[in-house]
Each structure stands twice: as C-alpha cells, then as structure tokens.
Amino acid sequence: MTHQPTSELPAHSALVLTQHTGEHAGAAYHPRYRPPARAYRCDLCPEPAAFWDHCHDHGLIRGPLCRSCNGSEGFWVHSRHGVEHLMRCPDCRSAGHPPIRNRVARILPTMQLLLHHYDPARHPLYGHAVWADGVGVWERVFAQLSAGYASAEAQCTHRDCGARWTVWVDRARFERLDQLRLLTGRELPGQTYTSGRPRWPAEPTDVFWLDNPAGVPAAARPREAATVVLPGAYARRLQEAAPDVLNEVALSLCWTRRGRAEALEITSDTVGLITLSTMLYLPARKDPQRPWTPAERRGLDQASARIRGSLHALTSGR
C-alpha cells in the first residue's frame, strides 16, 4: 500500500483517463514518480486512480490504484484480479508468490471461521473469541499450516466467560473450508462500494504456502461426521439459492418425510458444518426482495441451533 501527497497530483477531471496496461509495472518506485497515477484508471476497479501502488518487499511499482482499493490490500488475495495485481511485481513473479504479509492475510478469514465455530454450544458467546497465544500468532499458524496442520489455543473475550479451547485443523481441511467460504460469496470488507455495487468479489483462488516451512507432518485424524435435519420450508429455499455449494458441503443429503412435513437430512464433517453455518443467510443475500415466510424463519432458527449442536458434539469429542 502506497501513500502519495495529493498536493502533487493534478486534478483528473481535465484528463482523459486511460487503462494501465503494465507499462509502468516493475519500475523503481519513488514518491514523485511520473507520470502521476491520476492519469489512469484504477487497476482493480473503474474509478480514477490516486496512487502508484508498489511492492514493499522489492520497491517496484505494480500499478495505479484508487484511494479505496489502495486501502484494501489485505483483501486482494481473495480474488483472481487482486492476485494478478500483486504479481505484477517482477520479483514476486520470479519468486512465484506474493509477499508474506499478503499470504498470511489470505488465511485470516478462514481461520476466523474455525475460531468462531469451534465448540460454540459450550461457549455460548458465539463469535466472540481471539487466539490466546500472543503477538505474531498468524505468522506461526501460517507456518504450521504450510507444514501440514495448525493447532492454537483460543479464548472467549467476554469478561464473564474467560473460557479457553484448542482449535486444530489440518491443511487439507483448511483448504476445503477456504474454497467453500469463497464459493458461498462471503463478503469481505473493501469488496463493495458504499452504494452496494460489487467491486471485485471473492472467488476461489490458490493459497501461496511457505516454500520451506518449519514444522512437523500432520497427524492422521479420522474424518468426523454428523447428520443435521433442516426443516423443509427453509431447506427448499437454501437449496434453491445455492445447490452447487450445498452439494459440495454435504457428504450425503436426502429428503425425508417426518410426519406430514418434509425435511432435508445432510451428513457432513466439521468443515461442512461450519460452511453450512456461514451460509444460512445466503438465500436472503441472493434474493433480498423476497420476504421470509414464518415457516422459513422458524426453519432458519432451527437449522442454526441444530448445526451448532452438531458442531459442539464433534469438536468436544463426544
């Protein structure tokens, strides 16, 4: 992320903005680099550029960015367009990966999902937790995952709780959850304009692991699974909104009749259940103008409680 004095930049209103085609990528960055970035459109969105972004590891220009995209560097690695921008640095292309801080940022949202969903029934303050092992934890977790698995202690942040628990995940499960998170269209800060229009939505991309990780091989662990029953009215709406993601999440799924009502039985592992929990409101995001019926609303609440209960059973070892 690059900061440049705005007083040195001419107003772009009198200029015909052109699209940057890479002609300045790889040049040595200087705060007074010419031509000014405001002669171009942003590399990541259609807005006028304001700064020359450069790689802080190598000091080389990547391209022009608008003020908003320039402040969203932590989220570029969640889209193909953002990764392409990071790799416009010739030295990063030669190395085969973006800088370490971008690679670490790539794992944060997925690790937060694990942190917030592990054993939620025992820790009722759902979603209020932090890693407990101090400064630099994300770099250590990233190094562990590069080696095969990560294990870290988490703690509840509420003053009346203070509970601690251990989160364990192997790299294969992490990658599956990470790709499922991106498939569900989870919104990340900096990916939409204030008007709500998408700028560069998250989409499945590779994770750039450490080249020479320090760690030990992952221990073999069984693939735990549990079955949850989603009430029919809500399940139909969820299946309509995201049939492909639902098929990816489930190890098996089938419709059954319980009395006079239908229900969707989904068998899934911990990663699948966490993904299900994060996509419960996906129907509302897909079709915001369509109101919820009372049966769908009740089904949503029941589905949330059942998924959390199954996660508790799996993560607490029962």
Phi and psi in degrees as a GROMACS rama.xvg file:
@    title "Ramachandran Plot"
@    xaxis  label "Phi"
@    yaxis  label "Psi"
@TYPE xy
-122.16  137.462  THR-2
-113.347  133.214  HIS-3
-133.783  135.659  GLN-4
-59.0769  123.324  PRO-5
-69.5473  -21.8914  THR-6
-65.788  -21.1908  SER-7
-89.9262  -2.17175  GLU-8
-103.334  130.05  LEU-9
-70.2739  153.717  PRO-10
-63.7868  137.565  ALA-11
-85.2151  -6.33266  HIS-12
-63.5568  -29.0374  SER-13
-91.124  -0.20993  ALA-14
-104.147  150.828  LEU-15
-89.5584  110.706  VAL-16
-74.5424  134.027  LEU-17
-115.339  158.01  THR-18
-83.4833  130.265  GLN-19
-68.996  128.646  HIS-20
-110.487  17.5924  THR-21
95.9898  3.93496  GLY-22
-66.3915  -21.6823  GLU-23
-104.506  -6.55297  HIS-24
-64.7949  130.168  ALA-25
97.3607  -10.8183  GLY-26
-71.2294  149.501  ALA-27
-66.4264  128.648  ALA-28
-75.7252  141.102  TYR-29
-145.207  141.315  HIS-30
-54.8573  -26.4267  PRO-31
-103.942  25.2765  ARG-32
-58.3282  136.497  TYR-33
-120.383  144.62  ARG-34
-75.3617  161.884  PRO-35
-65.8762  149.758  PRO-36
-63.0243  -24.5638  ALA-37
-69.5125  -3.04196  ARG-38
-78.6623  -6.60499  ALA-39
-123.85  165.971  TYR-40
-85.5402  157.143  ARG-41
-61.9986  143.646  CYS-42
-70.1057  -22.3075  ASP-43
-107.269  -13.0813  LEU-44
-154.435  173.491  CYS-45
-78.8322  -2.28768  PRO-46
-71.7739  160.145  GLU-47
-64.4136  139.586  PRO-48
-74.6567  158.429  ALA-49
-130.331  -25.3265  ALA-50
-136.621  153.376  PHE-51
-88.5112  111.259  TRP-52
-79.0193  141.025  ASP-53
-138.851  157.691  HIS-54
-76.2497  119.871  CYS-55
-73.1127  -21.4655  HIS-56
-73.7114  -35.4202  ASP-57
-118.684  -7.92425  HIS-58
70.3606  23.5639  GLY-59
-112.405  142.617  LEU-60
-69.307  138.19  ILE-61
-100.979  -42.7326  ARG-62
165.531  176.274  GLY-63
-82.7677  140.764  PRO-64
-133.914  150.652  LEU-65
-76.4216  170.968  CYS-66
-61.6437  -39.9172  ARG-67
-70.0221  -48.3186  SER-68
-65.6294  -34.3047  CYS-69
-62.7108  -27.1977  ASN-70
-92.6168  8.0205  GLY-71
-117.879  31.0617  SER-72
-57.642  -33.8782  GLU-73
-65.2768  -11.7545  GLY-74
-110.352  -2.39133  PHE-75
-62.8194  -33.5302  TRP-76
-73.1087  0.673849  VAL-77
-98.8876  6.78255  HIS-78
-140.415  151.661  SER-79
-63.7102  -39.1582  ARG-80
-61.2652  -42.3407  HIS-81
-65.8932  -41.0937  GLY-82
-64.5775  -41.0276  VAL-83
-58.881  -39.3957  GLU-84
-65.0049  -45.1888  HIS-85
-58.1617  -37.878  LEU-86
-84.8999  7.94842  MET-87
-74.0357  -11.9272  ARG-88
-73.1528  119.892  CYS-89
-57.7955  -37.1524  PRO-90
-69.4103  -34.647  ASP-91
-67.3377  -38.1051  CYS-92
-62.9926  -40.0809  ARG-93
-65.5204  -38.0913  SER-94
-73.5586  -26.8615  ALA-95
89.9498  11.2578  GLY-96
-160.701  157.283  HIS-97
-72.4845  175.245  PRO-98
-59.2579  158.223  PRO-99
-60.6401  -36.2905  ILE-100
-66.6975  -31.7491  ARG-101
-72.4195  -36.7915  ASN-102
-68.027  -37.7132  ARG-103
-66.5708  -41.3383  VAL-104
-60.7543  -26.1556  ALA-105
-63.9205  -29.9917  ARG-106
-92.4541  -13.5709  ILE-107
-59.6147  -51.7716  LEU-108
-60.5442  -37.8316  PRO-109
-70.6357  -40.5822  THR-110
-65.9005  -32.3703  MET-111
-66.7337  -35.4659  GLN-112
-60.6191  -44.6305  LEU-113
-61.8815  -44.3872  LEU-114
-60.7438  -42.2355  LEU-115
-81.3593  -15.1002  HIS-116
-109.204  -11.5113  HIS-117
-67.6993  124.473  TYR-118
50.0001  49.7635  ASP-119
-68.1335  -27.3816  PRO-120
-69.2744  -34.1639  ALA-121
-75.7281  -26.5021  ARG-122
-115.045  88.9729  HIS-123
-64.7988  -16.923  PRO-124
-82.7442  69.5002  LEU-125
-58.9243  127.046  TYR-126
86.122  3.94777  GLY-127
-114.8  89.5147  HIS-128
-155.619  157.932  ALA-129
-139.23  158.598  VAL-130
-67.4209  138.393  TRP-131
-95.6746  -5.77164  ALA-132
-103.116  34.162  ASP-133
86.8108  -168.735  GLY-134
-67.5486  143.412  VAL-135
79.2138  12.5557  GLY-136
-62.821  -36.0781  VAL-137
-67.7289  -36.9853  TRP-138
-63.5285  -39.3209  GLU-139
-68.4764  -42.1241  ARG-140
-62.3132  -40.9177  VAL-141
-62.8613  -41.9582  PHE-142
-64.9146  -40.025  ALA-143
-63.9066  -45.7446  GLN-144
-63.0805  -36.1269  LEU-145
-61.1384  -33.0043  SER-146
-82.2437  -19.235  ALA-147
143.712  -28.7609  GLY-148
-160.32  161.28  TYR-149
-132.333  141.541  ALA-150
-139.824  123.999  SER-151
-145.622  154.057  ALA-152
-92.8444  136.177  GLU-153
-117.761  156.953  ALA-154
-140.84  147.762  GLN-155
-73.0433  140.463  CYS-156
-91.9768  -7.45339  THR-157
-73.1766  138.578  HIS-158
-63.8162  -23.8641  ARG-159
-95.6181  4.34861  ASP-160
-110.328  -74.7627  CYS-161
72.6563  10.1268  GLY-162
-68.6196  149.738  ALA-163
-127.574  147.465  ARG-164
-154.537  162.275  TRP-165
-102.695  132.707  THR-166
-106.885  125.716  VAL-167
-125.105  133.576  TRP-168
-151.008  136.317  VAL-169
-89.7305  165.321  ASP-170
-64.1792  -37.772  ARG-171
-63.4145  -42.0197  ALA-172
-67.6953  -40.7662  ARG-173
-58.7635  -47.5679  PHE-174
-63.3345  -36.9399  GLU-175
-66.1395  -45.6322  ARG-176
-63.7781  -39.1281  LEU-177
-62.2643  -45.8548  ASP-178
-68.703  -37.4921  GLN-179
-65.7696  -37.3693  LEU-180
-59.7306  -43.3682  ARG-181
-70.4379  -33.9058  LEU-182
-66.6398  -30.1668  LEU-183
-75.673  -5.16969  THR-184
73.2842  30.8404  GLY-185
-59.0654  127.401  ARG-186
-79.0632  140.071  GLU-187
-117.14  148.376  LEU-188
-55.8514  140.815  PRO-189
88.6281  0.0852625  GLY-190
-98.932  -3.39968  GLN-191
-133.53  152.688  THR-192
-74.9676  167.329  TYR-193
-61.729  -24.5522  THR-194
-74.8498  -10.1181  SER-195
94.841  -8.35484  GLY-196
-67.4652  139.211  ARG-197
-68.6148  141.875  PRO-198
-99.8449  -62.3034  ARG-199
-148.735  91.191  TRP-200
-64.6948  153.387  PRO-201
-63.7396  144.243  ALA-202
-151.616  155.46  GLU-203
-54.9582  126.274  PRO-204
-139.543  164.13  THR-205
-75.0098  154.706  ASP-206
-98.0999  129.969  VAL-207
-91.4567  100.333  PHE-208
-78.8332  171.049  TRP-209
-66.0731  144.181  LEU-210
-73.3969  -40.3523  ASP-211
-128.196  74.1245  ASN-212
-69.6924  150.047  PRO-213
-104.889  120.792  ALA-214
171.896  -168.855  GLY-215
-121.414  155.684  VAL-216
-61.8245  152.704  PRO-217
-69.7884  139.97  ALA-218
-77.4473  146.92  ALA-219
-70.148  133.88  ALA-220
-133.101  141.989  ARG-221
-67.519  154.614  PRO-222
-89.6264  96.3512  ARG-223
-67.8449  149.062  GLU-224
-144.029  152.684  ALA-225
-145.828  156.813  ALA-226
-110.571  129.499  THR-227
-118.399  149.291  VAL-228
-110.936  117.134  VAL-229
-97.2597  125.48  LEU-230
-54.4883  143.855  PRO-231
-58.7345  -44.9415  GLY-232
-60.7857  -45.6662  ALA-233
-71.5046  -41.7129  TYR-234
-60.2435  -38.9252  ALA-235
-62.5029  -39.9506  ARG-236
-69.2217  -38.7156  ARG-237
-65.9894  -43.3049  LEU-238
-65.4777  -34.7098  GLN-239
-67.221  -36.2586  GLU-240
-77.3986  -34.9013  ALA-241
-147.879  64.74  ALA-242
-64.2053  -38.4181  PRO-243
-66.9375  -44.5025  ASP-244
-65.3925  -39.7994  VAL-245
-61.7514  -40.3001  LEU-246
-66.7194  -35.118  ASN-247
-69.0769  -36.6792  GLU-248
-70.937  -39.8807  VAL-249
-85.6138  136.518  ALA-250
-73.6823  -34.5107  LEU-251
-157.433  151.176  SER-252
-149.424  145.455  LEU-253
-156.209  150.065  CYS-254
-87.3914  135.626  TRP-255
-131.111  163.132  THR-256
-110.394  126.904  ARG-257
-118.15  99.9578  ARG-258
68.7681  -124.43  GLY-259
-94.9495  -1.78566  ARG-260
-111.592  151.604  ALA-261
-92.097  154.763  GLU-262
-147.443  154.827  ALA-263
-107.265  116.906  LEU-264
-92.9826  123.198  GLU-265
-120.682  123.962  ILE-266
-102.854  126.453  THR-267
-151.91  165.716  SER-268
-94.3621  -172.898  ASP-269
-57.4625  -46.2431  THR-270
-60.9299  -43.7309  VAL-271
-64.4228  -39.8517  GLY-272
-67.0562  -39.2219  LEU-273
-62.0333  -43.2015  ILE-274
-62.7589  -43.1851  THR-275
-57.8483  -42.245  LEU-276
-63.197  -37.3937  SER-277
-78.2328  -18.8199  THR-278
-103.445  12.431  MET-279
-61.102  -33.7839  LEU-280
-96.3597  11.5976  TYR-281
-58.3736  -39.2441  LEU-282
-57.357  -36.7981  PRO-283
-69.01  -35.3733  ALA-284
-72.9465  -33.9161  ARG-285
-71.8695  -36.7371  LYS-286
-137.739  74.3322  ASP-287
-65.5605  -19.4564  PRO-288
-83.5542  -11.7703  GLN-289
-89.9998  117.417  ARG-290
-72.5556  154.714  PRO-291
-80.9234  135.947  TRP-292
-81.4661  158.579  THR-293
-55.4763  -39.2337  PRO-294
-65.9095  -40.0675  ALA-295
-66.6373  -39.9774  GLU-296
-63.9688  -44.0646  ARG-297
-63.0125  -40.3925  ARG-298
-63.6979  -38.1546  GLY-299
-60.7151  -47.529  LEU-300
-62.9079  -42.3467  ASP-301
-66.0184  -41.5707  GLN-302
-62.0502  -42.9418  ALA-303
-60.9456  -45.842  SER-304
-65.0226  -40.0278  ALA-305
-69.4243  -39.5166  ARG-306
-65.434  -43.066  ILE-307
-64.1294  -38.7737  ARG-308
-64.3544  -40.5843  GLY-309
-66.5322  -39.6594  SER-310
-61.1591  -40.6702  LEU-311
-60.6365  -44.8839  HIS-312
-62.6876  -39.875  ALA-313
-73.2632  -45.2584  LEU-314
-79.576  -18.7038  THR-315
-92.7312  -0.359175  SER-316
82.173  13.9038  GLY-317
